Amino acid sequence: MTLQYTTRKPVDAARRVEQAQRAAAQWLSTYSIPILRASLGVVFLAFGALKFIPGLSPAAELATRTVETLTLGIVPGSAALILTAIMECFVGITLVTGKLLRAGLAVLGVSLIGIMSPLVLFAADLFPGAPTLEAQYVFKDIVLAAAGMVVAAKALGARLVSTRH
């Protein structure tokens, strides 16, 4: 009895890889943005919820100081924190559920002004040499802003288009 080995042609392997890539691209184009939307929503909902509980949010002081500064003191201390918490939770709920999505994205757009403004308003405090923990917290928001832009583009009718033929 002899053993026989069969080998597949390289063309078959290349075709299978191409088919797998097409299937992956199809799956990603269908599900990646909804997954991004929901995960972004969970992040905003979690960060917003933390702000309702005194002492739990590591960004509470920065958020309060930012809103007070941006509103020229019209929205003071605890009201600033509650306003931030409500906005973040609203954004999170709309992103997770997909309901009132355009309204949530509009609130997110306004929120991003406040979220990113400490980089300008408090640059000396955030970067006394090396970036502080608060500076790193604000830097991660750049990724959240980019994710929000992708979700907003999709909500406004944009779609992924394959460049492969």
DRENDO-1510 file (C-alpha; in Angstrom, 1 decimal, always signed):
<recs>
REC; n; res; u; v; w
REC; 1; MET; +0.0; +0.0; +0.0 .
REC; 2; THR; +1.4; +3.4; -0.9 .
REC; 3; LEU; +0.4; +6.8; +0.3 .
REC; 4; GLN; -0.4; +9.4; -2.2 .
REC; 5; TYR; -0.3; +13.1; -1.5 .
REC; 6; THR; -2.3; +15.5; -3.4 .
REC; 7; THR; -1.4; +19.1; -3.6 .
REC; 8; ARG; -3.7; +21.9; -4.5 .
REC; 9; LYS; -2.8; +24.2; -7.2 .
REC; 10; PRO; -1.5; +27.6; -6.2 .
REC; 11; VAL; -4.3; +29.1; -8.2 .
REC; 12; ASP; -6.9; +27.4; -6.0 .
REC; 13; ALA; -5.2; +28.8; -2.9 .
REC; 14; ALA; -5.1; +32.3; -4.3 .
REC; 15; ARG; -8.7; +32.1; -5.3 .
REC; 16; ARG; -9.7; +30.9; -1.9 .
REC; 17; VAL; -7.8; +33.7; -0.2 .
REC; 18; GLU; -9.5; +36.2; -2.6 .
REC; 19; GLN; -12.9; +34.7; -1.8 .
REC; 20; ALA; -12.2; +34.9; +2.0 .
REC; 21; GLN; -11.1; +38.5; +1.6 .
REC; 22; ARG; -14.3; +39.4; -0.3 .
REC; 23; ALA; -16.4; +37.6; +2.3 .
REC; 24; ALA; -14.6; +39.5; +5.1 .
REC; 25; ALA; -15.0; +42.8; +3.3 .
REC; 26; GLN; -18.8; +42.1; +2.8 .
REC; 27; TRP; -19.2; +41.2; +6.5 .
REC; 28; LEU; -17.2; +44.3; +7.6 .
REC; 29; SER; -19.1; +46.6; +5.3 .
REC; 30; THR; -22.4; +45.3; +6.7 .
REC; 31; TYR; -21.5; +45.2; +10.4 .
REC; 32; SER; -18.5; +47.3; +11.3 .
REC; 33; ILE; -20.2; +50.7; +11.5 .
REC; 34; PRO; -23.2; +49.4; +13.5 .
REC; 35; ILE; -20.7; +47.8; +15.9 .
REC; 36; LEU; -18.7; +51.0; +16.1 .
REC; 37; ARG; -21.9; +53.0; +16.7 .
REC; 38; ALA; -23.0; +50.7; +19.6 .
REC; 39; SER; -19.6; +50.5; +21.2 .
REC; 40; LEU; -19.1; +54.2; +21.0 .
REC; 41; GLY; -22.6; +54.5; +22.6 .
REC; 42; VAL; -21.5; +52.2; +25.5 .
REC; 43; VAL; -18.4; +54.3; +26.1 .
REC; 44; PHE; -20.4; +57.6; +26.2 .
REC; 45; LEU; -23.1; +56.0; +28.4 .
REC; 46; ALA; -20.6; +54.6; +30.8 .
REC; 47; PHE; -18.6; +57.9; +31.1 .
REC; 48; GLY; -21.8; +59.9; +31.4 .
REC; 49; ALA; -23.2; +57.6; +34.1 .
REC; 50; LEU; -20.0; +57.9; +36.2 .
REC; 51; LYS; -20.5; +61.7; +36.3 .
REC; 52; PHE; -23.8; +61.3; +38.1 .
REC; 53; ILE; -22.1; +59.6; +41.1 .
REC; 54; PRO; -19.8; +61.9; +43.1 .
REC; 55; GLY; -16.2; +60.8; +43.2 .
REC; 56; LEU; -16.4; +58.1; +40.5 .
REC; 57; SER; -15.5; +60.0; +37.3 .
REC; 58; PRO; -11.8; +60.7; +36.9 .
REC; 59; ALA; -12.8; +63.5; +34.5 .
REC; 60; ALA; -15.4; +65.2; +36.8 .
REC; 61; GLU; -13.1; +68.1; +37.8 .
REC; 62; LEU; -11.9; +68.7; +34.3 .
REC; 63; ALA; -15.5; +68.5; +32.9 .
REC; 64; THR; -16.7; +71.0; +35.5 .
REC; 65; ARG; -13.9; +73.4; +35.0 .
REC; 66; THR; -14.3; +73.2; +31.2 .
REC; 67; VAL; -18.1; +73.9; +31.2 .
REC; 68; GLU; -17.7; +76.7; +33.7 .
REC; 69; THR; -15.0; +78.3; +31.5 .
REC; 70; LEU; -16.9; +77.8; +28.2 .
REC; 71; THR; -20.1; +79.3; +29.7 .
REC; 72; LEU; -18.2; +82.1; +31.4 .
REC; 73; GLY; -19.4; +80.9; +34.8 .
REC; 74; ILE; -23.1; +80.9; +33.8 .
REC; 75; VAL; -23.2; +77.1; +34.4 .
REC; 76; PRO; -21.4; +76.6; +37.7 .
REC; 77; GLY; -19.9; +73.5; +39.4 .
REC; 78; SER; -22.4; +70.7; +40.0 .
REC; 79; ALA; -24.8; +72.0; +37.3 .
REC; 80; ALA; -21.9; +71.8; +34.8 .
REC; 81; LEU; -21.2; +68.2; +35.8 .
REC; 82; ILE; -24.9; +67.2; +35.6 .
REC; 83; LEU; -25.3; +68.9; +32.2 .
REC; 84; THR; -22.2; +67.0; +31.0 .
REC; 85; ALA; -23.6; +63.7; +32.4 .
REC; 86; ILE; -27.0; +64.2; +30.8 .
REC; 87; MET; -25.5; +65.0; +27.4 .
REC; 88; GLU; -23.1; +62.0; +27.5 .
REC; 89; CYS; -25.9; +59.6; +28.5 .
REC; 90; PHE; -28.2; +61.0; +25.9 .
REC; 91; VAL; -25.5; +60.5; +23.2 .
REC; 92; GLY; -24.8; +57.0; +24.5 .
REC; 93; ILE; -28.4; +56.0; +24.5 .
REC; 94; THR; -29.0; +57.2; +21.0 .
REC; 95; LEU; -25.9; +55.5; +19.7 .
REC; 96; VAL; -26.7; +52.2; +21.4 .
REC; 97; THR; -30.3; +52.1; +20.3 .
REC; 98; GLY; -30.1; +53.9; +17.0 .
REC; 99; LYS; -33.2; +55.9; +18.0 .
REC; 100; LEU; -33.0; +59.7; +17.6 .
REC; 101; LEU; -29.6; +59.1; +16.2 .
REC; 102; ARG; -29.3; +62.4; +14.3 .
REC; 103; ALA; -30.3; +64.3; +17.4 .
REC; 104; GLY; -27.7; +62.3; +19.4 .
REC; 105; LEU; -25.0; +63.0; +16.9 .
REC; 106; ALA; -25.8; +66.7; +16.9 .
REC; 107; VAL; -25.4; +66.7; +20.7 .
REC; 108; LEU; -22.2; +64.7; +20.3 .
REC; 109; GLY; -20.9; +67.4; +17.9 .
REC; 110; VAL; -21.6; +70.1; +20.4 .
REC; 111; SER; -20.1; +68.0; +23.2 .
REC; 112; LEU; -16.9; +67.5; +21.3 .
REC; 113; ILE; -16.3; +71.2; +21.5 .
REC; 114; GLY; -16.3; +70.9; +25.3 .
REC; 115; ILE; -14.5; +67.5; +25.2 .
REC; 116; MET; -11.6; +68.8; +23.1 .
REC; 117; SER; -11.4; +72.4; +24.4 .
REC; 118; PRO; -9.2; +71.6; +27.5 .
REC; 119; LEU; -6.3; +71.1; +25.1 .
REC; 120; VAL; -6.5; +74.8; +24.3 .
REC; 121; LEU; -8.0; +76.2; +27.5 .
REC; 122; PHE; -5.8; +74.4; +30.0 .
REC; 123; ALA; -2.8; +73.4; +27.9 .
REC; 124; ALA; -0.3; +74.5; +30.5 .
REC; 125; ASP; -2.1; +72.4; +33.2 .
REC; 126; LEU; -2.4; +69.4; +31.0 .
REC; 127; PHE; +1.2; +69.5; +29.8 .
REC; 128; PRO; +3.4; +70.7; +32.6 .
REC; 129; GLY; +6.2; +68.7; +30.9 .
REC; 130; ALA; +4.9; +65.3; +30.2 .
REC; 131; PRO; +1.2; +64.9; +29.6 .
REC; 132; THR; -0.8; +64.5; +32.7 .
REC; 133; LEU; -3.4; +61.7; +33.2 .
REC; 134; GLU; -6.1; +64.3; +32.3 .
REC; 135; ALA; -4.2; +65.1; +29.1 .
REC; 136; GLN; -4.1; +61.5; +28.2 .
REC; 137; TYR; -7.9; +61.3; +28.9 .
REC; 138; VAL; -8.5; +64.1; +26.5 .
REC; 139; PHE; -6.2; +62.6; +23.9 .
REC; 140; LYS; -8.2; +59.4; +23.8 .
REC; 141; ASP; -11.2; +61.6; +22.9 .
REC; 142; ILE; -9.6; +62.2; +19.5 .
REC; 143; VAL; -10.4; +58.5; +18.7 .
REC; 144; LEU; -14.0; +59.0; +20.0 .
REC; 145; ALA; -14.4; +62.1; +17.8 .
REC; 146; ALA; -13.1; +60.2; +14.7 .
REC; 147; ALA; -15.5; +57.3; +15.5 .
REC; 148; GLY; -18.4; +59.8; +15.8 .
REC; 149; MET; -17.5; +61.2; +12.4 .
REC; 150; VAL; -17.7; +57.7; +10.8 .
REC; 151; VAL; -21.1; +57.0; +12.5 .
REC; 152; ALA; -22.4; +60.5; +11.5 .
REC; 153; ALA; -21.4; +60.0; +7.9 .
REC; 154; LYS; -23.3; +56.7; +7.8 .
REC; 155; ALA; -26.3; +58.2; +9.5 .
REC; 156; LEU; -26.3; +61.0; +6.9 .
REC; 157; GLY; -26.4; +58.5; +4.0 .
REC; 158; ALA; -22.7; +57.7; +3.3 .
REC; 159; ARG; -21.8; +54.2; +2.5 .
REC; 160; LEU; -18.7; +52.0; +2.2 .
REC; 161; VAL; -17.7; +51.5; -1.4 .
REC; 162; SER; -15.3; +48.8; -2.5 .
REC; 163; THR; -12.4; +50.0; -4.5 .
REC; 164; ARG; -11.6; +46.5; -5.7 .
REC; 165; HIS; -12.9; +45.3; -9.0 .
</recs>
